[in-house]
Amino acid sequence: GTARQAGRLIGATCVRFVLDTNLLVSGVIAAGLPRRLVDGAKAGEFELCTSEVLLAELLDVLSRGKFAARLSQAGLTPQGVVDDLRRLAVVVSTTDVPRVVSTDPDDDHAIAAAITGQADLIASGDKRDLLPMGSFQGIPIITAREAVERLEARSKA
């Protein structure tokens, strides 16, 4: 991976995104904007940042029965998806998890990963808890559409 990383560091600085669990699930099982973000991370358009806690949550969600058929049709397993993401992403260990999202403590882990990993933004599909915050400690919390728009604006720059 060193050559790829070196190639990324030359030129424009790489943007680092945290994608919350619901976007990652959507990006894995369905076409659409979240898939575009997952593909963008795979293509090296930006760095994906996550944590062990978020990867464990993703494994738990993907292991639910309702996703089994979709994953197997795509030739995927929950563990395989998580392993791929672990290889793809910058995995940070979050020791200091702020208590900011009182309605959904799982969301605190997305914020903790963004702070620890010095992410440029958090992309979320969570209209109830995360998106209404707008930002946390200067890190914007935006929709998948806004994240894709930022990527596309960067690629034209």
LUMPA-301623 format. One record per residue: residue in three letters; z, x, y of N, C-alpha, C, CB in turn; residue number from 0. Coordinates in Angstrom, 3 decimals. Atoms other than C-alpha are relative to their C-alpha. Glycine has a CB too. Layout:
N
PT ala Z X Y Z X Y Z X Y Z X Y NUM
...
! end
This chain:
157
PT gly 0.000 0.775 -1.204 0.000 0.000 0.000 0.000 0.817 1.269 1.146 -0.882 -0.002 0
PT thr -0.141 -0.768 -1.237 0.346 2.921 2.441 -1.261 -0.015 0.852 0.369 1.424 -0.320 1
PT ala 1.249 -0.015 -0.765 -3.328 3.041 3.433 -0.183 -1.312 0.752 -1.203 0.252 -0.930 2
PT arg 0.156 1.299 -0.644 -3.363 -0.680 4.147 0.957 -0.127 1.171 0.233 -1.136 -1.004 3
PT gln -0.979 0.095 -1.081 -0.184 -0.446 6.203 -0.414 0.882 1.171 1.400 0.399 -0.500 4
PT ala 0.420 -0.900 -1.073 -1.502 2.528 8.156 -1.148 -0.634 0.781 -0.424 1.380 -0.569 5
PT gly 1.130 0.662 -0.648 -4.711 0.618 8.874 0.458 -1.116 0.908 -0.962 -0.542 -1.035 6
PT arg -0.507 1.113 -0.787 -2.672 -2.268 10.159 0.673 0.476 1.273 0.968 -0.821 -0.817 7
PT leu -0.798 -0.451 -1.133 -0.561 -0.192 12.487 -0.869 0.595 1.103 1.025 1.022 -0.458 8
PT ile 0.900 -0.572 -1.001 -3.518 1.437 14.231 -0.640 -1.147 0.760 -1.088 0.920 -0.658 9
PT gly 0.621 1.080 -0.776 -4.922 -0.630 17.065 1.052 -1.005 0.426 -1.108 -0.700 -0.815 10
PT ala -0.910 1.055 -0.459 -3.306 -3.947 17.838 1.272 0.014 -0.832 -0.679 -1.390 -0.079 11
PT thr -1.246 0.079 0.751 0.323 -4.242 16.914 -0.036 -1.264 -0.844 1.241 0.011 0.948 12
PT cys 0.041 1.120 0.924 0.803 -6.530 13.988 1.031 -1.056 0.413 0.257 0.479 -1.445 13
PT val -0.930 1.088 -0.285 2.359 -9.907 14.617 0.746 -0.306 -1.290 -0.744 -1.276 0.553 14
PT arg -0.814 0.315 1.171 5.158 -10.894 12.284 0.472 -1.440 0.089 1.206 0.965 -0.116 15
PT phe -0.346 1.421 0.030 5.629 -14.538 11.310 1.016 -0.263 -1.106 -1.264 -0.870 -0.207 16
PT val -0.792 0.612 1.067 8.335 -16.333 9.393 -0.586 -1.391 -0.196 1.562 -0.049 0.350 17
PT leu 0.452 1.358 0.314 6.892 -19.404 7.647 1.142 -0.679 -0.727 -1.326 -0.003 -0.869 18
PT asp -1.105 0.652 0.689 9.553 -21.899 6.685 -0.462 -0.493 -1.381 0.551 -1.179 0.847 19
PT thr 0.286 0.332 1.401 9.763 -23.087 3.090 -1.002 -1.143 -0.130 1.286 -0.367 -0.723 20
PT asn 0.934 1.117 0.185 7.948 -26.398 3.623 -1.438 0.415 0.302 0.399 -1.179 0.893 21
PT leu 1.361 -0.471 -0.261 4.933 -24.599 5.141 -0.514 0.860 -1.154 -0.046 0.797 1.312 22
PT leu 0.422 -0.831 1.131 4.879 -22.079 2.298 -0.387 -0.872 -1.191 1.121 0.981 -0.399 23
PT val 0.324 0.911 1.104 4.962 -24.901 -0.264 -1.360 -0.643 0.251 1.098 -1.092 -0.163 24
PT ser 1.286 0.626 -0.340 2.113 -26.698 1.549 -1.140 1.003 -0.121 0.040 -0.581 1.427 25
PT gly 1.031 -1.029 0.025 0.195 -23.435 1.845 -0.412 0.386 -1.407 0.476 1.215 0.730 26
PT val 0.282 -0.345 1.392 0.423 -22.867 -1.889 -0.699 -1.149 -0.724 1.295 0.370 -0.728 27
PT ile 0.502 1.106 0.831 -0.334 -26.367 -3.185 -1.115 -0.816 0.629 1.117 -0.911 -0.332 28
PT ala 0.993 0.868 -0.637 -2.705 -27.887 -0.614 -0.880 0.786 0.964 0.690 -1.148 0.741 29
PT ala 0.863 -0.595 -1.025 -5.654 -27.016 1.594 0.522 -0.439 1.362 -1.508 -0.422 -0.195 30
PT gly -0.422 0.402 -1.337 -5.087 -27.148 5.341 0.536 1.179 0.782 1.052 -1.091 -0.078 31
PT leu -0.487 -1.056 -0.894 -3.415 -25.221 8.138 1.017 0.932 -0.654 0.613 -0.618 1.223 32
PT pro -0.927 -0.927 0.650 -0.474 -23.897 6.091 -0.723 0.962 -0.956 1.070 -0.785 -0.764 33
PT arg 0.776 -0.866 0.890 -3.001 -22.547 3.527 -0.674 1.103 0.805 -1.055 -0.819 -0.784 34
PT arg 0.647 -0.982 -0.878 -4.827 -20.832 6.391 0.990 1.109 0.381 -0.553 -0.692 1.278 35
PT leu -1.019 -1.001 -0.337 -1.554 -19.089 7.315 0.303 0.896 -1.200 1.291 -0.687 0.484 36
PT val -0.247 -0.804 1.205 -0.885 -17.992 3.722 -1.172 0.961 -0.225 0.205 -0.919 -1.249 37
PT asp 1.188 -0.856 0.151 -4.471 -16.697 3.489 -0.039 1.097 1.060 -1.280 -0.846 0.082 38
PT gly -0.035 -0.995 -1.080 -4.060 -14.938 6.847 0.952 1.137 -0.314 0.403 -0.655 1.313 39
PT ala -0.954 -1.042 0.398 -1.018 -13.109 5.538 -0.607 0.874 -1.096 1.333 -0.630 -0.488 40
PT lys 0.625 -0.750 1.089 -2.919 -12.115 2.387 -1.087 0.933 0.525 -0.590 -0.959 -1.038 41
PT ala 1.099 -0.788 -0.574 -5.803 -10.845 4.541 0.508 1.075 0.964 -0.981 -0.922 0.727 42
PT gly -0.553 -1.005 -0.901 -3.424 -8.734 6.638 -0.181 -0.331 1.474 -0.626 1.319 -0.285 43
PT glu 0.159 0.391 -1.406 -4.040 -10.725 9.834 1.347 0.003 0.720 -0.652 -1.392 0.103 44
PT phe -1.346 -0.100 -0.559 -0.289 -10.810 10.360 0.941 0.341 -1.140 0.434 -1.328 0.721 45
PT glu -0.999 -0.290 1.019 2.854 -9.744 8.545 0.839 -1.242 -0.232 0.889 1.198 0.410 46
PT leu -0.884 1.095 0.368 4.767 -12.392 6.692 1.390 0.602 -0.178 -0.493 -0.741 -1.309 47
PT cys -1.378 -0.478 0.116 8.516 -11.970 6.965 0.816 -1.096 -0.678 0.604 0.374 1.408 48
PT thr -0.834 0.981 0.693 10.973 -13.654 4.614 1.284 0.685 -0.445 -0.751 -0.626 -1.221 49
PT ser -1.246 -0.576 0.514 14.344 -13.128 2.951 0.191 -0.448 -1.436 1.220 -0.417 0.874 50
PT glu -0.289 0.383 1.383 15.735 -13.308 -0.568 0.463 -1.452 -0.072 1.068 0.928 -0.605 51
PT val -0.496 1.380 -0.006 17.464 -16.581 0.357 -1.173 -0.973 0.106 0.998 -0.223 1.169 52
PT leu 1.162 0.875 -0.161 14.172 -18.124 1.520 -0.880 0.025 -1.244 -0.815 0.415 1.229 53
PT leu 0.786 -0.077 1.233 12.371 -16.857 -1.589 0.662 -0.809 -1.116 -0.173 1.467 -0.437 54
PT ala -0.728 0.785 1.018 15.088 -18.411 -3.782 -0.182 -1.497 0.268 1.524 0.370 -0.005 55
PT glu 0.206 1.406 -0.353 14.721 -21.707 -1.885 -1.423 -0.428 -0.380 0.254 -0.228 1.520 56
PT leu 1.388 0.303 0.342 10.942 -21.562 -2.354 -0.143 -0.188 -1.516 -0.942 1.128 0.499 57
PT leu 0.060 0.107 1.463 11.362 -20.972 -6.101 0.591 -1.331 -0.451 0.754 1.179 -0.671 58
PT asp -0.672 1.249 0.342 13.746 -23.919 -6.287 -0.907 -1.204 0.294 1.327 -0.125 0.778 59
PT val 0.853 1.129 -0.388 11.368 -26.259 -4.427 -1.242 -0.061 -0.891 -0.413 0.114 1.490 60
PT leu 1.215 -0.011 0.825 8.257 -25.155 -6.360 0.279 -0.352 -1.459 -0.660 1.364 0.074 61
PT ser -0.362 0.299 1.393 10.149 -25.652 -9.632 0.228 -1.491 -0.224 1.254 0.774 -0.395 62
PT arg -0.195 1.444 0.143 10.530 -29.386 -8.945 -1.190 -0.606 -0.728 0.192 -0.673 1.382 63
PT gly 1.009 0.653 0.823 8.626 -31.672 -11.266 -1.251 -0.433 0.749 0.596 -1.178 -0.652 64
PT lys 1.152 0.546 -0.724 6.404 -33.138 -8.562 -1.066 1.048 0.300 0.460 -0.629 1.292 65
PT phe 0.986 -1.049 -0.281 4.707 -29.750 -8.040 -0.587 0.616 -1.261 0.630 1.083 0.837 66
PT ala 0.389 -0.660 1.249 4.299 -28.805 -11.705 -1.498 -0.135 -0.283 0.796 -0.578 -1.163 67
PT ala 1.411 0.228 0.340 0.858 -30.390 -12.234 -0.930 0.756 0.952 -0.323 -1.506 0.036 68
PT arg 0.846 -0.684 -0.985 -0.614 -29.045 -8.994 -0.022 1.500 -0.221 0.480 -0.300 1.411 69
PT leu -0.064 -1.443 0.215 0.591 -25.526 -9.705 -0.758 0.391 -1.257 1.456 0.465 -0.094 70
PT ser 0.660 -0.380 1.248 -0.630 -25.512 -13.296 -1.514 -0.172 0.102 0.545 -0.830 -1.165 71
PT gln 1.444 0.164 -0.221 -4.051 -26.880 -12.226 -0.571 1.224 0.705 -0.286 -1.275 0.828 72
PT ala 0.456 -1.171 -0.754 -4.287 -23.905 -9.873 0.263 1.295 -0.772 0.693 0.055 1.369 73
PT gly -0.303 -1.182 0.804 -3.178 -21.559 -12.669 1.175 0.795 0.545 -1.211 0.888 -0.082 74
PT leu -1.140 -0.664 -0.620 0.073 -20.792 -10.844 1.304 -0.433 -0.660 0.042 -0.299 1.501 75
PT thr -1.358 0.373 0.405 3.743 -20.736 -11.789 0.902 0.210 1.219 0.500 0.853 -1.252 76
PT pro -0.915 -0.197 -1.141 6.667 -21.060 -9.358 0.408 1.476 0.148 1.263 -0.877 -0.171 77
PT gln -0.443 -1.397 -0.073 7.895 -17.555 -10.248 -1.150 0.914 0.428 0.564 0.459 -1.363 78
PT gly 1.159 -0.806 -0.373 4.374 -16.117 -9.934 -0.281 -0.081 1.491 -1.225 -0.444 -0.780 79
PT val 0.217 0.195 -1.436 3.981 -17.591 -6.444 1.023 0.810 0.795 0.092 -1.506 0.372 80
PT val -1.068 -0.711 -0.700 7.349 -16.166 -5.367 -0.196 1.514 -0.131 1.384 -0.416 -0.554 81
PT asp 0.237 -1.438 0.191 6.523 -12.752 -6.882 -1.133 0.500 0.900 -0.333 0.296 -1.476 82
PT asp 1.117 -0.372 -0.882 3.200 -12.690 -5.003 0.466 0.106 1.453 -1.147 -1.031 -0.114 83
PT leu -0.498 -0.024 -1.378 4.947 -13.535 -1.742 0.905 1.192 0.235 0.747 -1.289 0.323 84
PT arg -0.907 -1.147 -0.142 7.579 -10.874 -2.354 -0.800 1.278 0.208 0.913 0.137 -1.243 85
PT arg 0.839 -1.199 -0.173 4.809 -8.257 -2.702 -0.706 -0.001 1.344 -1.035 0.094 -1.122 86
PT leu 0.791 0.162 -1.210 2.981 -9.602 0.333 0.842 0.151 1.267 -0.678 -1.351 -0.007 87
PT ala -0.821 0.153 -1.206 5.872 -10.066 2.743 0.921 1.185 0.232 0.822 -1.263 -0.090 88
PT val -1.116 -0.868 -0.330 8.402 -7.936 4.529 1.237 -0.822 -0.354 -0.014 0.469 1.538 89
PT val -1.176 0.764 0.430 11.576 -9.070 2.745 1.244 0.639 0.615 0.110 -0.047 -1.569 90
PT val -1.192 -0.522 -0.662 14.684 -8.658 4.872 1.234 -0.550 -0.691 0.009 -0.361 1.508 91
PT ser -1.237 0.592 0.527 18.240 -9.036 3.723 0.827 -0.431 1.201 0.803 1.016 -0.922 92
PT thr -0.707 0.593 -1.124 20.064 -11.337 6.066 1.474 -0.061 -0.331 -0.550 -1.406 0.333 93
PT thr -1.438 0.033 0.231 23.768 -10.689 6.265 0.656 -0.923 1.007 0.606 1.411 0.086 94
PT asp -0.575 0.792 -1.067 24.435 -12.432 9.540 -0.863 -1.240 0.218 0.124 0.830 1.303 95
PT val 0.797 1.221 -0.128 23.193 -16.002 9.302 0.647 -0.892 1.056 -0.117 -0.750 -1.372 96
PT pro -0.599 0.828 -1.055 23.735 -17.915 12.542 0.082 -1.453 -0.437 -0.807 0.113 1.304 97
PT arg -0.100 1.438 0.272 24.961 -21.498 12.258 -0.570 -0.701 1.214 1.494 -0.457 -0.292 98
PT val 0.609 0.638 -1.159 22.494 -23.165 14.576 -0.574 -1.372 -0.305 -1.077 0.876 0.550 99
PT val 0.610 1.287 0.343 20.859 -26.028 12.692 1.026 -0.808 -0.787 -1.330 0.190 -0.825 100
PT ser -1.102 0.706 0.651 23.791 -28.322 11.986 -0.504 -1.013 -1.017 0.865 -0.696 1.037 101
PT thr 0.516 1.045 0.874 21.567 -30.948 10.332 -0.591 0.556 -1.293 -1.043 -0.806 0.730 102
PT asp 0.602 -0.569 1.205 19.998 -28.528 7.811 0.281 1.496 -0.071 -1.521 -0.263 -0.028 103
PT pro -0.393 -1.408 0.052 21.804 -25.255 7.041 -1.075 0.912 -0.607 1.274 0.136 -0.791 104
PT asp 1.075 -0.824 0.559 18.759 -24.067 5.015 -0.870 0.585 1.116 -0.866 -0.829 -0.974 105
PT asp 0.827 -0.469 -1.110 16.893 -23.776 8.322 0.606 1.226 0.682 -0.190 -1.117 1.017 106
PT asp -0.642 -1.177 -0.590 19.467 -21.242 9.515 -0.543 1.279 -0.635 1.534 -0.074 -0.172 107
PT his 0.504 -1.197 0.686 18.033 -18.862 6.922 -1.371 0.423 0.522 -0.079 -0.251 -1.505 108
PT ala 1.290 -0.341 -0.613 14.554 -19.055 8.456 0.247 0.727 1.320 -0.869 -1.279 0.231 109
PT ile -0.337 -0.631 -1.278 16.103 -18.188 11.817 0.579 1.390 -0.234 0.999 -0.869 0.793 110
PT ala -0.605 -1.305 0.302 18.177 -15.375 10.292 -1.067 1.016 -0.413 1.056 -0.142 -1.119 111
PT ala 1.079 -0.906 0.436 15.063 -13.894 8.634 -0.821 0.452 1.208 -0.921 -0.696 -1.050 112
PT ala 0.789 -0.340 -1.192 13.202 -14.023 11.957 0.736 1.010 0.879 -0.320 -1.267 0.812 113
PT ile -0.780 -0.920 -0.833 16.031 -12.286 13.829 0.073 1.377 -0.668 1.430 -0.561 0.248 114
PT thr -0.147 -1.264 0.720 16.643 -9.633 11.164 -1.327 0.740 -0.096 0.562 -0.247 -1.398 115
PT gly 1.310 -0.614 0.173 12.929 -9.035 10.633 -0.753 0.206 1.300 -0.822 -0.830 -0.912 116
PT gln 0.624 -0.131 -1.323 12.213 -8.999 14.386 -1.360 -0.690 0.037 -0.154 1.484 0.378 117
PT ala 1.251 0.772 0.051 9.585 -11.693 13.862 -0.412 -0.434 1.397 0.154 -1.234 -0.915 118
PT asp 0.534 0.460 -1.276 7.333 -12.767 16.703 0.087 -1.512 0.128 -1.440 0.452 0.161 119
PT leu -0.130 1.448 -0.055 7.566 -16.407 15.747 0.400 -0.561 -1.356 -1.304 -0.635 0.470 120
PT ile -0.303 0.771 1.206 8.740 -18.976 13.226 -0.978 -1.168 0.002 1.522 -0.493 -0.041 121
PT ala 0.877 1.162 0.132 6.124 -21.457 12.012 0.690 -0.973 -0.941 -1.435 0.400 -0.531 122
PT ser -0.753 0.995 0.759 7.604 -24.682 10.716 -0.709 -1.344 0.012 1.413 -0.147 0.563 123
PT gly 0.488 1.374 0.040 6.648 -28.168 9.649 1.160 -0.968 0.198 -0.724 -0.287 -1.333 124
PT asp -1.226 0.779 -0.072 10.196 -29.377 10.278 0.150 -0.660 1.372 1.211 0.888 -0.297 125
PT lys -0.029 0.704 -1.290 9.849 -31.958 13.048 1.395 -0.522 0.345 -0.988 -1.160 -0.017 126
PT arg -1.323 0.571 -0.254 13.432 -33.119 12.642 0.970 1.043 0.562 0.568 -0.597 -1.287 127
PT asp -1.043 -0.970 -0.336 15.424 -29.911 12.951 -0.504 1.231 0.754 0.681 0.442 -1.251 128
PT leu 0.411 -1.278 -0.589 13.546 -26.690 13.701 -0.908 -0.134 1.219 -0.695 0.818 -1.033 129
PT leu 0.964 0.087 -1.105 10.581 -27.658 15.886 0.612 -0.487 1.324 -1.126 -0.923 -0.393 130
PT pro -0.577 0.443 -1.281 12.674 -29.590 18.459 0.777 1.098 0.733 0.916 -1.180 -0.238 131
PT met -0.729 -1.094 -0.653 14.633 -26.353 19.128 -0.927 0.783 0.940 0.614 0.950 -1.061 132
PT gly 0.950 -0.699 -0.864 11.454 -24.816 20.597 0.007 1.508 -0.163 0.283 -0.331 1.417 133
PT ser -0.126 -1.444 0.225 12.794 -21.275 20.215 1.464 0.306 -0.268 -0.536 0.827 1.226 134
PT phe -1.379 -0.468 0.185 15.880 -19.304 19.276 0.025 1.480 0.328 0.521 -0.269 -1.465 135
PT gln -0.103 -1.394 -0.459 16.898 -16.027 20.957 -1.371 0.581 0.339 0.680 0.864 -1.072 136
PT gly 1.297 -0.490 -0.457 13.426 -15.750 22.435 -1.102 -0.029 -1.046 0.151 1.377 0.490 137
PT ile 1.020 0.095 1.053 11.616 -16.342 19.113 -0.539 -1.430 -0.003 0.589 0.392 -1.417 138
PT pro 0.544 1.367 -0.023 9.244 -19.321 19.469 0.002 -0.624 -1.394 -1.429 0.002 0.568 139
PT ile 0.078 0.772 1.247 9.452 -22.018 16.778 -1.146 -0.981 0.206 1.381 -0.750 -0.349 140
PT ile 1.223 0.747 -0.266 5.976 -23.536 16.534 -0.563 -0.626 -1.280 -1.044 0.914 0.643 141
PT thr 0.633 0.668 1.140 3.820 -25.726 14.292 -1.023 0.925 -0.666 -0.680 -1.314 0.451 142
PT ala 1.039 -0.743 0.710 1.329 -24.442 11.726 -1.268 0.058 0.852 -0.297 -0.651 -1.378 143
PT arg 1.205 0.033 -0.842 -1.489 -25.534 14.067 0.095 1.042 1.119 -0.203 -1.415 0.604 144
PT glu -0.166 -0.976 -1.087 -0.073 -23.470 16.952 -0.060 1.433 -0.538 1.339 -0.234 0.735 145
PT ala 0.024 -1.343 0.590 0.403 -20.472 14.632 -1.436 0.416 -0.318 0.869 0.048 -1.282 146
PT val 1.407 -0.285 0.315 -3.224 -20.694 13.434 -0.770 0.268 1.301 -0.648 -1.192 -0.790 147
PT glu 0.680 -0.208 -1.287 -4.401 -21.015 17.058 0.316 1.382 0.570 0.411 -1.091 1.009 148
PT arg -0.368 -1.341 -0.491 -2.468 -17.864 17.989 -0.724 1.091 -0.780 1.523 0.211 -0.100 149
PT leu 0.715 -0.982 0.819 -3.996 -15.980 15.072 -1.456 0.093 0.415 0.099 -0.360 -1.486 150
PT glu 1.420 0.012 -0.336 -7.492 -17.061 16.006 -0.238 0.567 1.392 -0.558 -1.419 -0.092 151
PT ala 0.131 -0.568 -1.350 -6.934 -16.150 19.667 0.103 1.528 -0.080 1.100 -0.579 0.962 152
PT arg -0.154 -1.458 0.164 -5.780 -12.675 18.570 -1.251 0.620 -0.590 1.204 0.320 -0.893 153
PT ser 1.164 -0.592 0.661 -8.801 -12.144 16.348 -1.191 0.066 0.949 -0.369 -0.802 -1.256 154
PT lys 1.096 -0.042 -0.988 -11.100 -12.903 19.309 0.286 1.034 1.089 -0.209 -1.395 0.639 155
PT ala -0.391 -0.905 -1.103 -9.157 -10.627 21.678 -0.575 1.396 -0.184 1.529 0.086 0.104 156
! end
